[in-house]
Amino acid sequence: MEADDPRLKAVGDSEQRIGITPKSWTAELHHGVLHLGKRWYVVSAEIDEHGSAEGVRLDGPFADRDAADARARSMQG
C-alpha cells in the first residue's frame, strides 16, 4: 500500500504520519500482540516522536493469546 492509498489515513499531529501505529505510542520501545492466521505473535518496535517505527521485530509463534501476552509483558521490563 502506498501513502496515497484511500484506505489509509493520517493519524496524530502530522499529516506525514500514515498507518496504524497507536497514537498513544511515544518515542520508546513498544510491544503488542498480533493474531496472524491461527497463531499469536509479539510485535516489538522502537517508535520515534514522529510515529515512525524502526527495529520492528516479530517473536513467536505462540500457542495462544495468553502465552503471547505473557511474553509481551515480560519484554516490557
C-alpha positions as YAML, in Angstrom:
chain: A
units: angstrom
residues:
- id: 1
  name: MET
  ca: [0.00, 0.00, 0.00]
- id: 2
  name: GLU
  ca: [1.17, 3.50, -0.71]
- id: 3
  name: ALA
  ca: [0.73, 6.65, 1.40]
- id: 4
  name: ASP
  ca: [-1.92, 7.97, -1.01]
- id: 5
  name: ASP
  ca: [-3.99, 4.78, -0.67]
- id: 6
  name: PRO
  ca: [-7.56, 5.87, 0.27]
- id: 7
  name: ARG
  ca: [-7.76, 3.04, 2.84]
- id: 8
  name: LEU
  ca: [-5.07, 4.75, 4.94]
- id: 9
  name: LYS
  ca: [-5.46, 7.98, 6.80]
- id: 10
  name: ALA
  ca: [-3.09, 10.33, 8.57]
- id: 11
  name: VAL
  ca: [-3.06, 9.97, 12.34]
- id: 12
  name: GLY
  ca: [-1.69, 12.11, 15.12]
- id: 13
  name: ASP
  ca: [-0.45, 15.66, 14.75]
- id: 14
  name: SER
  ca: [1.38, 15.19, 11.46]
- id: 15
  name: GLU
  ca: [-0.12, 14.69, 8.03]
- id: 16
  name: GLN
  ca: [3.09, 12.76, 7.21]
- id: 17
  name: ARG
  ca: [2.27, 10.00, 9.71]
- id: 18
  name: ILE
  ca: [0.32, 7.33, 7.84]
- id: 19
  name: GLY
  ca: [-0.70, 3.93, 9.12]
- id: 20
  name: ILE
  ca: [-1.97, 2.09, 12.15]
- id: 21
  name: THR
  ca: [0.57, 2.98, 14.85]
- id: 22
  name: PRO
  ca: [-1.40, 3.74, 18.00]
- id: 23
  name: LYS
  ca: [-1.34, 7.47, 18.79]
- id: 24
  name: SER
  ca: [-0.57, 6.63, 22.44]
- id: 25
  name: TRP
  ca: [2.79, 5.08, 21.49]
- id: 26
  name: THR
  ca: [5.62, 7.51, 22.20]
- id: 27
  name: ALA
  ca: [9.33, 7.61, 21.33]
- id: 28
  name: GLU
  ca: [10.34, 4.38, 23.02]
- id: 29
  name: LEU
  ca: [10.22, 0.60, 22.65]
- id: 30
  name: HIS
  ca: [6.70, -0.88, 22.50]
- id: 31
  name: HIS
  ca: [5.34, -4.42, 22.42]
- id: 32
  name: GLY
  ca: [1.98, -5.63, 21.18]
- id: 33
  name: VAL
  ca: [0.23, -8.91, 20.43]
- id: 34
  name: LEU
  ca: [-0.74, -9.84, 16.87]
- id: 35
  name: HIS
  ca: [-3.03, -12.64, 15.69]
- id: 36
  name: LEU
  ca: [-1.93, -13.80, 12.28]
- id: 37
  name: GLY
  ca: [-3.59, -16.80, 10.72]
- id: 38
  name: LYS
  ca: [-4.10, -19.31, 13.51]
- id: 39
  name: ARG
  ca: [-1.12, -18.19, 15.58]
- id: 40
  name: TRP
  ca: [-0.18, -15.42, 18.01]
- id: 41
  name: TYR
  ca: [2.96, -13.26, 17.82]
- id: 42
  name: VAL
  ca: [4.57, -10.46, 19.81]
- id: 43
  name: VAL
  ca: [5.46, -7.39, 17.75]
- id: 44
  name: SER
  ca: [8.14, -5.05, 19.10]
- id: 45
  name: ALA
  ca: [9.21, -1.73, 17.63]
- id: 46
  name: GLU
  ca: [11.06, 1.45, 18.52]
- id: 47
  name: ILE
  ca: [8.65, 4.29, 17.77]
- id: 48
  name: ASP
  ca: [10.12, 7.78, 17.31]
- id: 49
  name: GLU
  ca: [8.44, 11.09, 18.13]
- id: 50
  name: HIS
  ca: [7.03, 11.25, 14.57]
- id: 51
  name: GLY
  ca: [5.36, 7.85, 14.82]
- id: 52
  name: SER
  ca: [7.86, 6.08, 12.55]
- id: 53
  name: ALA
  ca: [8.80, 2.53, 13.54]
- id: 54
  name: GLU
  ca: [12.33, 1.16, 13.41]
- id: 55
  name: GLY
  ca: [13.78, -2.13, 14.55]
- id: 56
  name: VAL
  ca: [10.48, -3.95, 14.14]
- id: 57
  name: ARG
  ca: [10.69, -7.50, 15.45]
- id: 58
  name: LEU
  ca: [8.22, -10.39, 15.37]
- id: 59
  name: ASP
  ca: [8.57, -13.10, 18.05]
- id: 60
  name: GLY
  ca: [6.63, -16.35, 18.06]
- id: 61
  name: PRO
  ca: [4.50, -18.08, 17.17]
- id: 62
  name: PHE
  ca: [2.81, -18.70, 20.50]
- id: 63
  name: ALA
  ca: [0.14, -21.33, 21.10]
- id: 64
  name: ASP
  ca: [-2.47, -18.87, 22.36]
- id: 65
  name: ARG
  ca: [-3.08, -15.23, 23.24]
- id: 66
  name: ASP
  ca: [-2.32, -15.77, 26.94]
- id: 67
  name: ALA
  ca: [1.16, -17.06, 26.09]
- id: 68
  name: ALA
  ca: [1.80, -14.14, 23.72]
- id: 69
  name: ASP
  ca: [0.52, -11.62, 26.30]
- id: 70
  name: ALA
  ca: [2.78, -13.14, 28.97]
- id: 71
  name: ARG
  ca: [5.79, -12.84, 26.66]
- id: 72
  name: ALA
  ca: [4.94, -9.22, 25.76]
- id: 73
  name: ARG
  ca: [4.64, -8.35, 29.49]
- id: 74
  name: SER
  ca: [7.99, -10.00, 30.26]
- id: 75
  name: MET
  ca: [9.65, -7.95, 27.49]
- id: 76
  name: GLN
  ca: [8.39, -4.66, 28.96]
- id: 77
  name: GLY
  ca: [10.67, -4.73, 31.92]
...
